[in-house]
Amino acid sequence: MRTFHRTLLGTLFAALAFGASTAHADALDDISKAGVLKVAVPQDFPPFGSVGPDMKPRGLDIDTAQLLADKLAVKLELTPVNSTNRIPFLTTGKVDLVISSLGKNPEREAVIDFSAPYAPFYLGVFGPEDAAVSSLEDLNGKTISVTRGSIEDIELSNVAPKGATIKRFEDNNSTIAAYLSGQVELIASGNVVMVAISERNPKRVPSMKLKLKDSPVYVGVNKNQAALLDKVNTIIADAKADGSLEALSQKWLKQPLPADL
């Protein structure tokens, strides 16, 4: 009897798993049927995503999300996220895609899939022009702000010497504010964020001190959604070919799309 119960339970679990997997694999079809693409985007990370004077979201990631929705012929529904909750929003089904300056690393690849890259990005440690920092060892005795859970947090934590103090903040605005107010000496973030900081406070214009990593940005897609991933990649490839991504890079990053992206 016990063997029968085990067999029955095993069959039920297998059926449930198969059903969940099948439903998961139908994401593209579900989006088409609903007529809505739900996308997680940043709200405090210009020029990728921020709130404009009209209180509407704007930025490279918002325009990229709109591009995908237009090509899928569906409406776009945006969900603002931060660096710590963007992947959970995807894996729990709150959104269909994450387009939120998302870099790739092995830990994230174990949880979600990534599209082809759609924009350039590199990470570094930045500071005032006169800050004497040219090597990792020069970070000893320095205080650096970084956004908790971001890829720059991970990269900085891996290489920073023991004498460096890393101050982690829950969102990008707080990370930037700590640098602008002089609460920290340096900031670890992306190159395009430095442009935004320069515009906000010309007296604290940050310059590159150390490059941490080249980290292009990708669209995050749930595991087992091959049809959706293939469709996203096709749209990105077409947008590269017809100049749409080049136009977005020039508009928001003020730089051309790299030829090897």
N, C-alpha and C positions, 0 to 999 in steps of 0.2 A: 504493500500500500504506500509506504514511504517513497519507494522508487517511482511509483505512478505519479504521486504528487509532485516529486521533483521534476519528472518529465513534463507534466502538465504546466508547472510554473515556468519551466525553461521555454516551452513553446509559447506561452503567453508573453514572456519578456521579449522573446525574439520577434514576435508579431508586433509588439508595441514599438520596439526599436526600429523595425522595418517601416512601420507607419510614420514614426517621427522622422526617419531619414528621408522617406518619400516626400513628406510635407516640406521638409527643409529644402529638398532639391527643386521644389516648385516655386521658389521665391520670385523668379522672373515672371512666371505666369501669374502669380498672385498680384504682383505690381501692375501688370497689364490689366488684369480683371478689375482691380480696385481703382485704376486710373490715377494712382498717387504714388510718388516716390518719396519715401521718408529718409531724410539725410541728417546726420549729426554734423554740425558745423561749429567752428569756434566763434566766440562773441567778444573775446578780449585779446586777440592776437593779430593786430594789423601788421601787414596788409592782407593777411589770409582771411581774417574775419573780425569784424567789429561792428558797433552800432553807429550809424551815421547821424548827422544833425537832425534828420527827419525821423529818427528812432527806428529806422529800418536796417536790417543786416546788410552789410556790404563787404566786399573783399574778393580775393582770388578764389577762395574755396566756395564762396556763395555763387560766384559766376560759373565755376566748374560744375557745381551741383545743378545749376539751371541748364547748363549745356547738356548734361546727361538726361535730365528730365525732358528737355525739348526733343532730343534724339529718340527717347523712348515714347514720345507723344503722350506724356502724362503730366499731371500737375505736380508741383514741387511743394513738399511740406518740410520746413526746416525745424530742427531741434537744437538749441544752443547747448553746448557741452564744454567741459574743461578737460585738461590733459589726463585727469585721473578717472573720469567716468565715461569717456567716449567709447572705449572698447566694451565695458559692461553694457552700455546702452545697445550696442550692436548684438552682443551674444545673448542678451535677454529678449531680443526681438522688438525693442522699442523703436528701432530704426532699421532701414534696409541696408544703408551704407554709412560709412564714416568718411567724410571729406573734411579733415581737420588737421592740416599740416602734419599728417601722420607719417612718421619715419618707420623704417623696417628694422627689426632685430630678431634674433632667434627666439626669444621669449614670446614675442608677439606672434611670430609665425607659427608657434605651437598652438595658438588659440584661434587665430583668424587667417584668412588669405589676403593677399595684396595684389592689386592691379599692377599694370605697367606704370612707371612714374609719369606724373603729369606736370611737375614743376621742379625747378632746382632749389636746393636749400643746403646750407652748410652751417655747422655748429662751431662755436668758438668761445673763448673767453675775451671779453671786451672791457675797456676801461678808458680813463682819461688819456689824452695824448701824452702827457708827461709821466704816466705811471711806468715805473721801471720793471716791466715784466716781459721777458723774451724766452723763458723756458719754464717747464713745470716746476722746477726747483724754486723759481722766483715767486711761486704762489705761497710759499711758506710765510706765515705771518699775515697773510692777506685774508680778507673776508669777501666771499663771493655769493651773490644771490642767484638762485635758480628755482624754477618751478618744479614742485614735487611731482615725481612720477613721469616727467618728460624724458625724452631720449637724451637731452643734454644733461639732465640730472644723472642718468645712468652712466653716460660717458665720463662726466667730470668725476663722479664717485670712483670710477675705475682707475683714474690716473692721478688724481690730486694727491700731493704729498701729505703726510700726517700733520704737518704744521699749518696746513690751510684750514680755514673755517668756512664750511658750506652752510649758508642759511637758506632753508627751503621754505617756499611760500606756496599757498594752495592754488593760486591762479597767476596768470601772466601780468596782470595789472599790478598786483602786489610786488611781484619780482622786479618789475620796471620801477615802481615807485620807490622801492628800497634803494635802488641805484641813484635815481634822480635826487633823492633827499639826502644822500650822503651817508645813509645808514650802513651801506657796504661800499667797499672800494672798487669792486669789479662785478661784472654780471656775465653769466653763462647763458647764451641763447643763440638764436639764428641770425644770420647776416641781415636778413630783411627787417628784422625787428629793430636793428640798430638804426636803420633809416627812419623808422617811425619815432624812435627816441630822439634822434637829431632834430626832427621837425617839432617835437614837443618842447624840448629844452636845449637850445643851441649852446648854452653855457656848459652843458655836460655831454657834449658830443662824444660818443664812445668810438674808440678805434680798436682794430683787431690786435690782440696781443698774442693769442695762441689759437691755432685751429685744432678743434677736437675731432671733427669727422665731417666728411661729405655725406649728406643724408637727404637725397631727393625725397619728395613727398608722393604718397600713394593713396589710392582709394582702398579703404578697408572693407572686406566682404566676408560674410560668415563662411565657415567651413561647409563643405558639401553643397555649394551653390555654384556648380560649374557653369551652368547656362548663364546665370547673372554675371559671373566673373568674365566669361568669354564676351558677353555683350558689352560690358564696361570697357574691356580691352580694345574691342573693335572701335568703339566710339572714340577712345583716346587716340588710337592709331590714325583714324580718319581726321581727327582734330589737329594732330601734328602735321599731317600731309596737306591739309587745306589752309593752314596758317592760323586756325582759331586759337590754339594754345600759345602760339607766338604772340598773338595780339593780347592775350591775357597776361603773359609775362611782361610785355612792354608796359601795359596799363598799370599793373599792380606792383611789379618788382623793379621796374625801370631798368630792365636788362633783357637781352635776347635769350631765347630758349637755347640751352647748350646743344650743340650738334649731336653729342653722344648720349643725350638723355634717353 
